Amino acid sequence: RGGWGGQKDTGKSRAEEAVRDQTLSMEQRLSEGKWERDRCKGGHIIYTRQVWMFDASKQEQYVKKQSITLASSPSDRRAHANQVSDIYRQNEGVIEVVDRNLGDVDLITFLRNKHQAVMDKLHVQEEQDKHSRQSRALIEGEVDALERQIQIELSTKSSG
């Protein structure tokens, strides 16, 4: 017997196929976010990752281990959407996912390298600002010279 649109009947309902598609897209989302399956516990799958974060309210950066728990067989029809929202919420403030296998020494090296990269960017910005200030000073000097020239010309015209 043919299924929808003449396709082969796989014996699965459309709902089962939709759940399968949602599961695949969930796995893709987890993979893109560099989440790693850590363990399974009581019908739940726990994923973890280590990230370099920026907290805008405190204006600080730090490394943090994140975890997210997903039901292996969600019973709620909104479960998939809620899980996707949970994953997106975890991405807030993440600058970069850090290799979770880094030891303390490697993590310190990673942070030092990131610190140096930020300092380099700051130096470049300061140089650009310095050049901008110099350019502005040159332009202001030209404006002053032109204003003086105008005053000279006006005083010459009025006295002549």
NUBA-190970 format. One line per 2 residues: number of its first residue (from 1); their letters; for each residue x, y, z of N, C-alpha, C, O. Coordinates in nm, 4 decimals, m for minus. Layout:
# residues N
NUM) a) X Y Z X Y Z X Y Z X Y Z  ...
//
This chain:
# residues 160
1) rg) 0.0837 m0.1180 0.0000 0.0000 0.0000 0.0000 0.0879 0.1240 0.0000 0.1891 0.1264 0.0701  0.0532 0.2260 m0.0755 0.1307 0.3504 m0.0840 0.0973 0.4433 0.0296 m0.0151 0.4427 0.0797
3) gw) 0.1931 0.5228 0.0707 0.1712 0.6205 0.1771 0.1327 0.7538 0.1179 0.0792 0.7596 0.0072  0.1591 0.8607 0.1900 0.1271 0.9954 0.1441 0.2028 1.0262 0.0163 0.3231 1.0018 0.0080
5) gg) 0.1334 1.0798 m0.0834 0.1973 1.1220 m0.2081 0.2623 1.0083 m0.2837 0.3571 1.0314 m0.3588  0.2145 0.8861 m0.2663 0.2703 0.7740 m0.3384 0.4021 0.7243 m0.2818 0.4664 0.6386 m0.3423
7) qk) 0.4441 0.7767 m0.1657 0.5697 0.7316 m0.1067 0.5509 0.5955 m0.0438 0.4395 0.5552 m0.0101  0.6612 0.5259 m0.0286 0.6585 0.3931 0.0325 0.6137 0.4036 0.1779 0.6595 0.4910 0.2514
9) dt) 0.5248 0.3149 0.2185 0.4759 0.3131 0.3561 0.5827 0.2497 0.4441 0.6183 0.1333 0.4257  0.6337 0.3270 0.5399 0.7400 0.2766 0.6268 0.6834 0.2117 0.7521 0.7574 0.1544 0.8321
11) gk) 0.5529 0.2208 0.7687 0.4907 0.1630 0.8877 0.4925 0.2576 1.0059 0.4424 0.2231 1.1129  0.5495 0.3769 0.9891 0.5548 0.4746 1.0976 0.4511 0.5819 1.0729 0.4273 0.6209 0.9585
13) sr) 0.3903 0.6291 1.1780 0.2917 0.7364 1.1646 0.3628 0.8673 1.1348 0.4840 0.8794 1.1530  0.2861 0.9646 1.0890 0.3441 1.0963 1.0623 0.3993 1.1573 1.1904 0.5010 1.2266 1.1875
15) ae) 0.3330 1.1320 1.3023 0.3799 1.1846 1.4310 0.5156 1.1261 1.4662 0.6044 1.1974 1.5130  0.5318 0.9952 1.4434 0.6606 0.9307 1.4712 0.7704 0.9881 1.3816 0.8832 1.0084 1.4265
17) ea) 0.7374 1.0142 1.2556 0.8351 1.0727 1.1633 0.8726 1.2138 1.2082 0.9892 1.2527 1.2019  0.7728 1.2903 1.2535 0.7996 1.4275 1.3000 0.8920 1.4259 1.4211 0.9844 1.5067 1.4301
19) vr) 0.8672 1.3339 1.5142 0.9530 1.3218 1.6325 1.0944 1.2852 1.5891 1.1914 1.3390 1.6425  1.1070 1.1944 1.4931 1.2385 1.1539 1.4420 1.3102 1.2757 1.3822 1.4288 1.2962 1.4082
21) dq) 1.2383 1.3573 1.3015 1.2976 1.4766 1.2423 1.3401 1.5759 1.3503 1.4461 1.6376 1.3395  1.2580 1.5917 1.4543 1.2922 1.6824 1.5627 1.4171 1.6340 1.6344 1.5029 1.7137 1.6723
23) tl) 1.4269 1.5027 1.6529 1.5437 1.4462 1.7194 1.6687 1.4728 1.6373 1.7726 1.5094 1.6923  1.6596 1.4546 1.5063 1.7750 1.4809 1.4210 1.8159 1.6274 1.4293 1.9343 1.6588 1.4410
25) sm) 1.7173 1.7171 1.4231 1.7524 1.8578 1.4285 1.8079 1.8947 1.5664 1.8916 1.9843 1.5772  1.7620 1.8266 1.6716 1.8154 1.8501 1.8052 1.9620 1.8048 1.8089 2.0471 1.8742 1.8645
27) eq) 1.9908 1.6898 1.7503 2.1290 1.6417 1.7461 2.2165 1.7386 1.6670 2.3318 1.7618 1.7036  2.1630 1.7951 1.5594 2.2385 1.8928 1.4817 2.2663 2.0177 1.5655 2.3776 2.0703 1.5647
29) rl) 2.1661 2.0635 1.6364 2.1849 2.1819 1.7217 2.2914 2.1568 1.8274 2.3769 2.2417 1.8527  2.2853 2.0406 1.8880 2.3835 2.0061 1.9913 2.5231 1.9974 1.9311 2.6201 2.0431 1.9914
31) se) 2.5331 1.9392 1.8132 2.6625 1.9258 1.7457 2.7185 2.0637 1.7097 2.8366 2.0908 1.7315  2.6335 2.1502 1.6546 2.6775 2.2853 1.6178 2.7251 2.3637 1.7393 2.8180 2.4437 1.7285
33) gk) 2.6630 2.3419 1.8540 2.7023 2.4102 1.9771 2.8177 2.3425 2.0483 2.8581 2.3847 2.1566  2.8711 2.2367 1.9869 2.9840 2.1601 2.0408 2.9531 2.0986 2.1770 3.0404 2.0874 2.2630
35) we) 2.8266 2.0589 2.1950 2.7868 1.9876 2.3155 2.8312 1.8434 2.3016 2.8232 1.7863 2.1929  2.8778 1.7839 2.4102 2.9195 1.6442 2.4100 2.8338 1.5664 2.5079 2.8069 1.6104 2.6197
37) rd) 2.7917 1.4488 2.4620 2.7096 1.3639 2.5484 2.7956 1.3191 2.6656 2.9013 1.2589 2.6469  2.7502 1.3485 2.7846 2.8280 1.3196 2.9043 2.7831 1.1881 2.9680 2.8642 1.0996 2.9955
39) rc) 2.6527 1.1775 2.9906 2.6017 1.0556 3.0533 2.4496 1.0493 3.0381 2.3849 1.1476 3.0018  2.3959 0.9340 3.0661 2.2498 0.9137 3.0686 2.2125 0.8789 3.2114 2.2824 0.8029 3.2784
41) kg) 2.1023 0.9350 3.2571 2.0626 0.9117 3.3951 1.9104 0.9148 3.4031 1.8493 1.0188 3.3783  1.8500 0.8041 3.4367 1.7062 0.7970 3.4614 1.6201 0.8473 3.3477 1.5260 0.9229 3.3720
43) gh) 1.6484 0.8084 3.2243 1.5681 0.8518 3.1111 1.6027 0.9907 3.0598 1.5310 1.0464 2.9767  1.7115 1.0458 3.1089 1.7567 1.1768 3.0647 1.8985 1.1670 3.0106 1.9788 1.0863 3.0575
45) ii) 1.9279 1.2497 2.9119 2.0618 1.2543 2.8537 2.1232 1.3879 2.8944 2.0617 1.4932 2.8773  2.2423 1.3827 2.9471 2.3096 1.5033 2.9943 2.4250 1.5351 2.8996 2.5125 1.4521 2.8756
47) yt) 2.4229 1.6574 2.8466 2.5277 1.7067 2.7577 2.6043 1.8155 2.8312 2.5468 1.8908 2.9098  2.7347 1.8235 2.8051 2.8160 1.9268 2.8687 2.9093 1.9897 2.7662 2.9341 1.9343 2.6591
49) rq) 2.9596 2.1053 2.8017 3.0634 2.1733 2.7243 3.1291 2.2759 2.8153 3.0729 2.3155 2.9174  3.2477 2.3178 2.7772 3.3202 2.4208 2.8505 3.3262 2.5431 2.7605 3.3633 2.5323 2.6436
51) vw) 3.2902 2.6589 2.8136 3.2825 2.7792 2.7313 3.3557 2.8961 2.7952 3.3737 2.9028 2.9168  3.3965 2.9868 2.7100 3.4532 3.1139 2.7521 3.3390 3.2136 2.7403 3.2850 3.2345 2.6317
53) mf) 3.3021 3.2755 2.8531 3.1821 3.3595 2.8607 3.2177 3.5054 2.8853 3.3258 3.5385 2.9338  3.1226 3.5910 2.8499 3.1300 3.7325 2.8854 3.0009 3.7677 2.9568 2.8920 3.7486 2.9026
55) da) 3.0130 3.8185 3.0770 2.8968 3.8619 3.1546 2.8881 4.0135 3.1427 2.9672 4.0857 3.2033  2.7916 4.0616 3.0641 2.7785 4.2047 3.0373 2.7468 4.2843 3.1636 2.7928 4.3975 3.1783
57) sk) 2.6686 4.2264 3.2548 2.6317 4.3006 3.3751 2.7520 4.3244 3.4663 2.7594 4.4269 3.5341  2.8462 4.2298 3.4681 2.9649 4.2441 3.5526 3.0872 4.2912 3.4734 3.1916 4.3222 3.5309
59) qe) 3.0725 4.2959 3.3403 3.1829 4.3337 3.2521 3.3057 4.2468 3.2771 3.4173 4.2972 3.2894  3.2835 4.1144 3.2846 3.3963 4.0240 3.3054 3.3821 3.9002 3.2170 3.2732 3.8643 3.1722
61) qy) 3.4969 3.8368 3.1941 3.5024 3.7142 3.1150 3.5528 3.6023 3.2036 3.6331 3.6245 3.2942  3.5047 3.4808 3.1765 3.5464 3.3660 3.2561 3.5157 3.2374 3.1804 3.4401 3.2371 3.0832
63) vk) 3.5758 3.1288 3.2269 3.5507 2.9962 3.1702 3.4499 2.9264 3.2594 3.4591 2.9333 3.3820  3.3540 2.8593 3.1978 3.2474 2.7946 3.2729 3.2126 2.6613 3.2079 3.2143 2.6483 3.0855
65) kq) 3.1809 2.5625 3.2912 3.1301 2.4350 3.2399 2.9782 2.4449 3.2367 2.9151 2.4740 3.3384  2.9197 2.4207 3.1200 2.7748 2.4240 3.1069 2.7228 2.2816 3.0901 2.7910 2.1957 3.0343
67) si) 2.6034 2.2581 3.1382 2.5387 2.1290 3.1151 2.3928 2.1535 3.0817 2.3324 2.2517 3.1249  2.3387 2.0627 3.0048 2.1975 2.0701 2.9690 2.1423 1.9286 2.9744 2.2064 1.8345 2.9276
69) tl) 2.0246 1.9139 3.0308 1.9619 1.7831 3.0474 1.8407 1.7758 2.9558 1.7531 1.8621 2.9600  1.8366 1.6719 2.8728 1.7262 1.6518 2.7801 1.6589 1.5181 2.8093 1.7253 1.4192 2.8403
71) as) 1.5277 1.5168 2.7990 1.4538 1.3919 2.8176 1.4781 1.3024 2.6968 1.4715 1.3479 2.5826  1.5065 1.1741 2.7226 1.5309 1.0831 2.6100 1.4025 1.0504 2.5357 1.4062 1.0192 2.4167
73) sp) 1.2888 1.0571 2.6042 1.1596 1.0374 2.5363 1.0596 1.1380 2.5936 0.9820 1.1052 2.6834  1.0622 1.2606 2.5407 0.9765 1.3647 2.5955 0.8287 1.3308 2.5794 0.7863 1.2812 2.4750
75) sd) 0.7510 1.3582 2.6838 0.6086 1.3268 2.6806 0.5239 1.4492 2.6487 0.4078 1.4354 2.6102  0.5781 1.5645 2.6637 0.5078 1.6913 2.6442 0.5200 1.7337 2.4980 0.6283 1.7234 2.4405
77) rr) 0.4124 1.7808 2.4371 0.4190 1.8203 2.2962 0.5062 1.9437 2.2750 0.5521 1.9672 2.1632  0.5303 2.0237 2.3801 0.6156 2.1417 2.3707 0.7605 2.1120 2.4096 0.8446 2.2019 2.4093
79) ah) 0.7891 1.9879 2.4424 0.9217 1.9524 2.4933 1.0324 1.9909 2.3959 1.1336 2.0484 2.4358  1.0131 1.9593 2.2688 1.1179 1.9893 2.1702 1.1445 2.1397 2.1642 1.2597 2.1827 2.1685
81) an) 1.0388 2.2188 2.1543 1.0544 2.3647 2.1471 1.1210 2.4181 2.2743 1.2051 2.5078 2.2676  1.0838 2.3635 2.3889 1.1450 2.4069 2.5150 1.2933 2.3701 2.5201 1.3751 2.4480 2.5691
83) qv) 1.3277 2.2523 2.4697 1.4672 2.2100 2.4684 1.5495 2.2998 2.3760 1.6620 2.3373 2.4091  1.4932 2.3338 2.2605 1.5630 2.4244 2.1685 1.5848 2.5593 2.2366 1.6928 2.6174 2.2257
85) sd) 1.4836 2.6093 2.3064 1.4974 2.7360 2.3797 1.6055 2.7264 2.4868 1.6830 2.8201 2.5056  1.6108 2.6138 2.5568 1.7140 2.5937 2.6592 1.8537 2.6016 2.5980 1.9442 2.6630 2.6545
87) iy) 1.8695 2.5389 2.4824 2.0004 2.5405 2.4152 2.0369 2.6830 2.3750 2.1495 2.7271 2.3979  1.9420 2.7553 2.3152 1.9707 2.8939 2.2753 2.0030 2.9815 2.3963 2.0908 3.0673 2.3888
89) rq) 1.9328 2.9605 2.5073 1.9598 3.0382 2.6293 2.1024 3.0137 2.6787 2.1688 3.1052 2.7275  2.1482 2.8905 2.6656 2.2847 2.8572 2.7098 2.3890 2.9309 2.6269 2.5012 2.9517 2.6733
91) ne) 2.3535 2.9711 2.5039 2.4495 3.0390 2.4163 2.4676 3.1862 2.4490 2.5602 3.2494 2.3982  2.3810 3.2421 2.5330 2.3908 3.3836 2.5674 2.5213 3.4111 2.6407 2.5508 3.3495 2.7432
93) gv) 2.5981 3.5034 2.5874 2.7234 3.5427 2.6497 2.8426 3.4553 2.6144 2.9547 3.4842 2.6562  2.8202 3.3487 2.5381 2.9311 3.2599 2.5023 3.0163 3.3276 2.3946 2.9659 3.3677 2.2897
95) ie) 3.1450 3.3392 2.4223 3.2385 3.3936 2.3250 3.2910 3.2798 2.2378 3.3003 3.2915 2.1156  3.3249 3.1701 2.3041 3.3839 3.0576 2.2324 3.3701 2.9317 2.3164 3.3747 2.9363 2.4393
97) vv) 3.3529 2.8192 2.2478 3.3517 2.6907 2.3168 3.4971 2.6461 2.3296 3.5728 2.6477 2.2326  3.5342 2.6066 2.4501 3.6715 2.5666 2.4805 3.6783 2.4144 2.4809 3.5849 2.3478 2.5256
99) dr) 3.7878 2.3599 2.4315 3.8073 2.2151 2.4328 3.8008 2.1666 2.5768 3.8800 2.2085 2.6612  3.7069 2.0790 2.6036 3.6860 2.0339 2.7417 3.7996 1.9470 2.7926 3.8096 1.9221 2.9128
101) nl) 3.8856 1.9004 2.7024 3.9962 1.8149 2.7428 4.1221 1.8940 2.7777 4.2264 1.8358 2.8078  4.1119 2.0265 2.7736 4.2271 2.1084 2.8110 4.2553 2.0899 2.9592 4.1646 2.0956 3.0423
103) gd) 4.3801 2.0680 2.9906 4.4192 2.0638 3.1313 4.4304 2.2055 3.1831 4.4128 2.3013 3.1078  4.4595 2.2192 3.3113 4.4695 2.3523 3.3709 4.5756 2.4384 3.3023 4.5545 2.5574 3.2792
105) vd) 4.6909 2.3767 3.2698 4.7996 2.4512 3.2057 4.7562 2.4968 3.0671 4.7794 2.6115 3.0290  4.6922 2.4057 2.9905 4.6453 2.4416 2.8567 4.5367 2.5476 2.8635 4.5310 2.6358 2.7779
107) li) 4.4517 2.5402 2.9628 4.3453 2.6384 2.9784 4.4053 2.7757 3.0097 4.3591 2.8773 2.9577  4.5064 2.7782 3.0934 4.5734 2.9050 3.1251 4.6390 2.9604 2.9994 4.6329 3.0807 2.9743
109) tf) 4.7016 2.8738 2.9201 4.7627 2.9172 2.7942 4.6557 2.9717 2.7009 4.6748 3.0759 2.6381  4.5434 2.9018 2.6917 4.4314 2.9468 2.6092 4.3872 3.0869 2.6515 4.3700 3.1757 2.5680
111) lr) 4.3692 3.1051 2.7819 4.3232 3.2343 2.8325 4.4274 3.3434 2.8097 4.3932 3.4568 2.7761  4.5544 3.3086 2.8281 4.6600 3.4079 2.8034 4.6615 3.4490 2.6568 4.6763 3.5671 2.6254
113) nk) 4.6460 3.3518 2.5668 4.6425 3.3824 2.4232 4.5234 3.4716 2.3896 4.5358 3.5662 2.3119  4.4077 3.4409 2.4486 4.2895 3.5234 2.4255 4.3119 3.6637 2.4817 4.2750 3.7632 2.4194
115) hq) 4.3728 3.6702 2.6000 4.4016 3.7999 2.6608 4.4928 3.8809 2.5700 4.4703 4.0003 2.5502  4.5949 3.8176 2.5151 4.6883 3.8878 2.4270 4.6167 3.9364 2.3008 4.6419 4.0471 2.2533
117) av) 4.5271 3.8528 2.2469 4.4526 3.8927 2.1270 4.3652 4.0145 2.1557 4.3553 4.1050 2.0729  4.3022 4.0168 2.2724 4.2189 4.1314 2.3100 4.3064 4.2547 2.3300 4.2699 4.3643 2.2873
119) md) 4.4210 4.2377 2.3943 4.5120 4.3503 2.4148 4.5626 4.4038 2.2809 4.5765 4.5248 2.2635  4.5901 4.3136 2.1863 4.6328 4.3565 2.0524 4.5238 4.4395 1.9849 4.5519 4.5421 1.9231
121) kl) 4.3989 4.3936 1.9976 4.2873 4.4697 1.9392 4.2765 4.6069 2.0042 4.2531 4.7074 1.9370  4.2940 4.6094 2.1355 4.2880 4.7360 2.2085 4.3983 4.8301 2.1612 4.3748 4.9495 2.1425
123) hv) 4.5191 4.7760 2.1417 4.6316 4.8566 2.0948 4.6025 4.9144 1.9561 4.6284 5.0319 1.9301  4.5486 4.8306 1.8679 4.5136 4.8771 1.7334 4.4110 4.9890 1.7424 4.4221 5.0895 1.6722
125) qe) 4.3110 4.9721 1.8285 4.2073 5.0747 1.8450 4.2670 5.2042 1.8991 4.2317 5.3134 1.8547  4.3587 5.1905 1.9963 4.4231 5.3091 2.0519 4.5039 5.3824 1.9452 4.5044 5.5054 1.9404
127) eq) 4.5725 5.3059 1.8592 4.6499 5.3665 1.7503 4.5577 5.4399 1.6535 4.5876 5.5506 1.6087  4.4441 5.3754 1.6219 4.3475 5.4402 1.5328 4.2938 5.5677 1.5963 4.2779 5.6696 1.5291
129) dk) 4.2658 5.5615 1.7262 4.2173 5.6799 1.7969 4.3234 5.7895 1.7969 4.2918 5.9073 1.7804  4.4506 5.7496 1.8158 4.5613 5.8451 1.8169 4.5711 5.9141 1.6811 4.5871 6.0358 1.6727
131) hs) 4.5609 5.8332 1.5743 4.5663 5.8916 1.4398 4.4448 5.9812 1.4147 4.4555 6.0845 1.3487  4.3301 5.9408 1.4677 4.2095 6.0234 1.4533 4.2281 6.1566 1.5242 4.1899 6.2612 1.4718
133) rq) 4.2875 6.1527 1.6451 4.3114 6.2775 1.7196 4.4106 6.3662 1.6441 4.3943 6.4881 1.6378  4.5146 6.3024 1.5865 4.6135 6.3790 1.5106 4.5497 6.4405 1.3863 4.5751 6.5563 1.3533
135) sr) 4.4675 6.3628 1.3185 4.3992 6.4136 1.1996 4.3070 6.5280 1.2366 4.3009 6.6295 1.1672  4.2353 6.5104 1.3470 4.1443 6.6161 1.3924 4.2233 6.7427 1.4263 4.1808 6.8536 1.3941
137) al) 4.3388 6.7251 1.4916 4.4219 6.8410 1.5270 4.4704 6.9125 1.4008 4.4730 7.0355 1.3972  4.5085 6.8377 1.2981 4.5509 6.8989 1.1718 4.4367 6.9763 1.1075 4.4553 7.0883 1.0599
139) ie) 4.3200 6.9163 1.1066 4.2034 6.9817 1.0461 4.1680 7.1072 1.1253 4.1404 7.2123 1.0674  4.1688 7.0954 1.2595 4.1389 7.2126 1.3429 4.2411 7.3228 1.3185 4.2067 7.4410 1.3173
141) ge) 4.3692 7.2829 1.2988 4.4741 7.3816 1.2688 4.4461 7.4513 1.1368 4.4646 7.5725 1.1258  4.4021 7.3769 1.0371 4.3676 7.4361 0.9077 4.2503 7.5325 0.9213 4.2503 7.6407 0.8627
143) vd) 4.1505 7.4919 0.9993 4.0343 7.5777 1.0213 4.0782 7.7074 1.0888 4.0365 7.8158 1.0479  4.1627 7.6968 1.1926 4.2117 7.8170 1.2627 4.2880 7.9082 1.1666 4.2690 8.0299 1.1672
145) al) 4.3742 7.8489 1.0845 4.4532 7.9282 0.9891 4.3611 7.9981 0.8895 4.3822 8.1150 0.8573  4.2603 7.9283 0.8411 4.1655 7.9894 0.7472 4.0862 8.1006 0.8138 4.0619 8.2043 0.7521
147) er) 4.0457 8.0807 0.9384 3.9719 8.1851 1.0106 4.0599 8.3090 1.0307 4.0125 8.4218 1.0169  4.1886 8.2877 1.0634 4.2812 8.4000 1.0775 4.2970 8.4730 0.9439 4.2992 8.5960 0.9389
149) qi) 4.3080 8.3956 0.8366 4.3226 8.4549 0.7025 4.1989 8.5366 0.6661 4.2087 8.6444 0.6075  4.0820 8.4828 0.7021 3.9581 8.5563 0.6747 3.9576 8.6876 0.7523 3.9215 8.7918 0.6974
151) qi) 3.9979 8.6836 0.8810 4.0022 8.8046 0.9629 4.0987 8.9068 0.9033 4.0688 9.0262 0.8995  4.2153 8.8592 0.8565 4.3139 8.9497 0.7941 4.2523 9.0136 0.6709 4.2614 9.1349 0.6515
153) el) 4.1901 8.9319 0.5885 4.1292 8.9828 0.4655 4.0184 9.0831 0.4968 4.0077 9.1868 0.4314  3.9359 9.0520 0.5971 3.8289 9.1446 0.6332 3.8841 9.2750 0.6880 3.8327 9.3822 0.6562
155) st) 3.9864 9.2673 0.7684 4.0455 9.3911 0.8228 4.1146 9.4719 0.7131 4.1137 9.5949 0.7183  4.1741 9.4059 0.6144 4.2376 9.4738 0.5022 4.1308 9.5450 0.4188 4.1502 9.6595 0.3780
157) ks) 4.0202 9.4789 0.3938 3.9123 9.5364 0.3124 3.8485 9.6544 0.3836 3.8170 9.7555 0.3207  3.8293 9.6423 0.5145 3.7615 9.7509 0.5870 3.8543 9.8722 0.6056 3.8058 9.9850 0.6146
159) sg) 3.9854 9.8511 0.6113 4.0758 9.9644 0.6286 4.1083 10.0276 0.4934 4.1551 10.1414 0.4895  4.0857 9.9595 0.3864 4.1238 10.0087 0.2538 4.0202 10.0779 0.1813 4.0429 10.1228 0.0690
//
